[in-house]
Amino acid sequence: MSGKKLLMIVGDFGEDLEIMVPFQALQMVGHEVDAVCPEKEAGDRIKTAVHDFRGDQTYLEERGHDFALNATFDDVSPEKYDGLVVPGGRAPEYLRTYDAVLEYVRHFFEENKPVASLCHGPQILAAAGVLDGYEMTSYPAVRAECEAAGCAWVDEVTTDGNLVTGHDWSDHPEWLSQFLDVLGTSVDHEPASVAADD
């Protein structure tokens, strides 16, 4: 497998696990991931938030880790990337107000490149006007925005063409697995060995 070059668009108070886990997991299998945020440069940090589900009517938000960006948003050329990752959390509600973010997103859809989005990330996709005709999912509270953007919303991790979507960080195993399939990434390993009894 040859590694792909992937772009990840993040921002302050994006969901900690939805940024950290795919950023590290995609690198672990050999892909290069550039994490960028508007108005920030490589080496700058964003603040993340941890969104947890504890039986309330909505999620609980607590302060997460700081996350160091490894690329500069203004230096990015989406043409140089093979795929896009759009995590969730609270960041998408303001990231979708940046014209350049929406232009970057449109490029990946116009070129039919792999896109993985999770939780509130589809708010950015909806604002970019790229969801019409797709079958997809999101965090349930974002369903109305997705449907208003023209998609058919389903209640499970979904791949439709170039787009892979999930509800939230609890979907990571299946969501990342489906995204790796769309990227053409195969992970081969030997079966786990069972320790012999002494």
C-alpha positions as CSV (number, residue, x, y, z in Angstrom):
1,M,0.0,0.0,0.0
2,S,1.3,3.5,-0.8
3,G,0.3,6.1,1.8
4,K,-2.1,8.8,0.9
5,K,-1.9,12.5,1.7
6,L,-4.9,13.5,3.7
7,L,-6.2,16.9,4.9
8,M,-8.0,17.3,8.2
9,I,-9.9,20.5,9.0
10,V,-10.1,21.2,12.7
11,G,-10.8,24.1,15.0
12,D,-11.1,25.2,18.6
13,F,-13.4,23.0,20.6
14,G,-13.6,20.3,18.0
15,E,-14.2,16.9,19.7
16,D,-11.0,15.7,21.3
17,L,-11.4,12.0,20.3
18,E,-12.7,12.8,16.8
19,I,-9.5,14.7,16.1
20,M,-6.8,12.8,18.0
21,V,-7.9,9.2,17.1
22,P,-8.2,9.5,13.3
23,F,-5.2,11.8,13.1
24,Q,-3.0,9.1,14.9
25,A,-4.7,6.0,13.4
26,L,-4.5,7.2,9.8
27,Q,-0.8,7.9,10.3
28,M,-0.3,4.5,12.0
29,V,-1.3,2.8,8.8
30,G,1.0,4.8,6.7
31,H,-1.0,7.9,5.6
32,E,0.3,11.5,5.9
33,V,-2.2,13.7,7.7
34,D,-2.1,17.5,7.6
35,A,-4.2,19.1,10.3
36,V,-5.1,22.7,9.6
37,C,-7.3,25.5,11.1
38,P,-8.2,28.8,9.5
39,E,-6.2,31.8,10.9
40,K,-3.6,29.4,12.4
41,E,-0.2,28.1,11.4
42,A,1.8,24.9,11.8
43,G,2.8,24.6,15.4
44,D,-0.2,26.6,16.7
45,R,-2.5,24.7,19.1
46,I,-6.2,24.4,19.1
47,K,-8.3,23.7,22.3
48,T,-10.4,20.5,22.0
49,A,-13.5,19.5,23.9
50,V,-14.6,16.1,25.2
51,H,-18.3,15.4,24.5
52,D,-19.6,12.6,26.7
53,F,-23.0,10.8,27.0
54,R,-24.2,10.4,30.6
55,G,-27.9,10.0,30.3
56,D,-28.8,13.7,29.8
57,Q,-31.0,15.0,27.0
58,T,-27.8,16.0,25.1
59,Y,-24.1,15.5,25.5
60,L,-21.9,16.9,28.2
61,E,-18.9,19.1,27.1
62,E,-15.7,19.3,29.1
63,R,-12.3,20.8,28.2
64,G,-10.1,18.4,26.2
65,H,-6.4,18.3,25.3
66,D,-4.6,21.0,23.3
67,F,-3.9,19.7,19.7
68,A,-0.9,21.0,17.7
69,L,-1.5,21.7,14.1
70,N,1.1,20.4,11.7
71,A,0.4,22.5,8.6
72,T,-0.7,26.0,7.9
73,F,-4.2,26.6,6.5
74,D,-3.3,29.4,4.1
75,D,-0.5,27.2,2.6
76,V,-2.9,24.4,1.8
77,S,-3.7,23.4,-1.8
78,P,-6.5,20.9,-1.8
79,E,-5.4,19.6,-5.2
80,K,-2.3,18.1,-3.5
81,Y,-4.4,15.9,-1.2
82,D,-6.0,12.5,-1.8
83,G,-8.7,12.7,0.9
84,L,-10.4,14.8,3.5
85,V,-11.3,14.3,7.1
86,V,-13.9,16.5,8.8
87,P,-14.2,15.8,12.6
88,G,-17.1,16.9,14.7
89,G,-17.5,18.7,18.0
90,R,-18.4,22.4,18.3
91,A,-15.8,23.7,15.8
92,P,-17.9,22.9,12.6
93,E,-20.5,25.5,13.5
94,Y,-17.9,28.3,13.1
95,L,-15.6,26.6,10.6
96,R,-18.5,26.6,8.1
97,T,-18.4,30.4,8.0
98,Y,-15.0,30.5,6.3
99,D,-15.4,30.6,2.5
100,A,-12.0,28.9,2.1
101,V,-13.1,26.0,4.2
102,L,-16.2,25.5,2.0
103,E,-14.0,25.9,-1.2
104,Y,-11.6,23.2,0.1
105,V,-14.5,20.8,0.8
106,R,-16.1,21.4,-2.6
107,H,-12.9,20.4,-4.3
108,F,-12.9,16.9,-2.7
109,F,-16.5,16.3,-3.9
110,E,-16.0,17.8,-7.3
111,E,-13.0,15.5,-7.8
112,N,-14.8,12.5,-6.1
113,K,-12.0,12.1,-3.6
114,P,-12.5,10.2,-0.3
115,V,-14.1,12.2,2.5
116,A,-14.7,11.1,6.0
117,S,-17.0,13.1,8.3
118,L,-18.3,12.5,11.8
119,C,-20.7,13.9,14.3
120,H,-21.2,17.6,13.7
121,G,-18.7,17.6,10.8
122,P,-21.5,17.4,8.2
123,Q,-22.5,20.9,9.2
124,I,-19.6,22.0,7.1
125,L,-20.5,19.7,4.2
126,A,-24.1,21.0,4.3
127,A,-22.9,24.6,4.2
128,A,-20.7,23.7,1.3
129,G,-23.7,22.4,-0.6
130,V,-22.2,19.0,-1.4
131,L,-24.7,16.6,0.3
132,D,-27.5,16.6,-2.3
133,G,-28.3,13.0,-3.3
134,Y,-26.1,11.3,-0.7
135,E,-27.1,8.7,1.8
136,M,-25.3,9.5,5.1
137,T,-25.4,9.9,8.8
138,S,-24.3,12.4,11.4
139,Y,-24.9,13.2,15.1
140,P,-28.7,12.9,15.3
141,A,-29.1,16.5,16.3
142,V,-27.6,17.5,12.9
143,R,-30.0,15.3,11.0
144,A,-32.3,18.2,10.0
145,E,-29.5,20.2,8.6
146,C,-28.3,17.2,6.5
147,E,-31.7,16.5,5.2
148,A,-32.3,20.1,4.4
149,A,-29.1,19.9,2.3
150,G,-30.6,17.1,0.2
151,C,-29.3,13.9,1.7
152,A,-31.1,10.8,2.8
153,W,-30.2,10.4,6.5
154,V,-29.7,6.9,7.9
155,D,-29.0,5.7,11.4
156,E,-25.7,3.9,11.0
157,V,-22.1,4.3,9.8
158,T,-22.5,4.7,6.0
159,T,-20.4,4.8,2.9
160,D,-22.0,6.3,-0.2
161,G,-19.5,6.7,-3.1
162,N,-16.7,8.8,-1.8
163,L,-18.3,9.8,1.5
164,V,-18.0,8.0,4.8
165,T,-20.0,9.2,7.8
166,G,-20.6,8.2,11.4
167,H,-22.6,9.4,14.4
168,D,-19.8,10.2,16.9
169,W,-16.5,9.0,18.3
170,S,-18.2,5.7,19.5
171,D,-18.3,4.8,15.7
172,H,-14.6,5.1,15.2
173,P,-13.8,1.4,14.5
174,E,-16.4,1.0,11.8
175,W,-16.1,4.6,10.5
176,L,-12.3,4.4,10.1
177,S,-12.5,0.9,8.7
178,Q,-14.9,2.0,6.0
179,F,-12.8,5.1,5.3
180,L,-9.7,2.9,4.9
181,D,-11.7,0.8,2.4
182,V,-12.6,3.9,0.3
183,L,-8.9,5.0,0.5
184,G,-7.9,1.6,-0.8
185,T,-5.9,0.8,2.3
186,S,-5.6,-2.8,3.3
187,V,-4.3,-3.8,6.7
188,D,-2.9,-7.3,6.9
189,H,-1.8,-9.0,10.0
190,E,-1.1,-12.5,11.4
191,P,-3.8,-14.0,13.6
192,A,-3.2,-13.4,17.3
193,S,-1.2,-16.2,18.9
194,V,-2.6,-18.0,21.9
195,A,-0.1,-18.3,24.8
196,A,0.6,-22.0,25.6
197,D,-0.3,-23.2,29.1
198,D,2.8,-23.6,31.3
